[in-house]
């Protein structure tokens, strides 16, 4: 597995995802919704932005043996692992 390619895709998706999640967090004035959006709907918003602006890069990932479904699974699992400590901190403080 090409870690560099996965990292590049992860960053491209999460730049939009983090922006969207912070916007929702401030809009709803609830940090739990921000964390929830980071794990779920934000990934889909990031994927939509990636598909709209960088769709040709999917060919590169496909040539490296990474399908769209596999890339989204990796992003979802990494975001879930990353957001669990933030959720625990948000609950404690």
C-alpha positions in Angstrom: 0.0 0.0 0.0 1.3 3.4 -0.9 1.2 5.5 2.3 2.2 8.7 0.6 -0.8 8.5 -1.8 -3.2 7.7 1.0 -1.8 10.6 3.0 -2.3 12.9 0.1 -5.9 11.9 -0.4 -6.5 12.1 3.3 -5.3 15.7 3.5 -7.2 16.7 0.4 -10.5 15.3 1.8 -9.9 16.7 5.3 -9.1 20.2 4.3 -12.7 20.6 3.2 -13.9 18.3 6.0 -12.4 20.3 8.8 -13.6 23.6 7.4 -17.1 22.2 7.0 -17.1 20.7 10.5 -15.9 23.9 12.2 -18.5 25.9 10.3 -21.3 23.5 11.5 -19.8 23.6 15.1 -20.0 27.4 15.2 -23.3 27.5 13.4 -25.0 25.2 15.8 -22.9 26.3 18.8 -22.3 22.7 19.8 -18.8 21.1 19.7 -20.3 17.6 19.7 -22.0 18.2 16.3 -18.6 19.5 15.0 -17.0 16.2 16.0 -19.9 14.2 14.6 -19.7 16.0 11.3 -16.0 15.4 11.1 -16.6 11.7 11.3 -19.6 11.4 9.0 -21.0 14.0 6.7 -17.8 16.0 6.4 -16.1 13.2 4.7 -18.8 13.2 2.0 -18.6 16.9 1.6 -14.8 16.5 1.2 -15.3 13.7 -1.3 -17.7 15.9 -3.3 -15.2 18.8 -3.4 -12.4 16.3 -4.4 -14.5 14.9 -7.1 -15.4 18.3 -8.4 -11.9 19.8 -8.3 -9.5 16.9 -8.6 -11.4 14.1 -10.3 -8.5 13.2 -12.6 -6.4 12.2 -9.6 -8.7 9.2 -9.0 -6.9 7.6 -12.1 -3.6 7.9 -10.2 -5.1 6.2 -7.1 -6.7 3.5 -9.3 -3.3 2.8 -10.9 -1.8 2.4 -7.4 -4.5 -0.2 -6.6 -6.7 2.1 -4.5 -10.4 2.3 -5.4 -12.7 5.1 -4.4 -14.4 2.9 -1.9 -11.2 1.8 -0.3 -9.9 5.4 0.0 -13.1 6.5 1.7 -13.0 3.6 4.1 -9.4 4.5 5.1 -10.4 8.2 5.6 -13.5 7.2 7.6 -11.5 4.8 9.9 -8.7 7.4 10.4 -11.1 10.1 11.2 -13.0 7.9 13.6 -9.7 7.0 15.4 -8.7 10.7 15.5 -12.0 12.0 16.8 -12.5 9.5 19.7 -9.9 11.4 21.9 -11.4 14.7 20.9 -14.8 13.4 21.9 -13.5 12.2 25.3 -11.8 15.6 25.9 -15.0 17.4 24.9 -17.1 15.3 27.4 -14.6 15.8 30.2 -14.2 19.6 29.8 
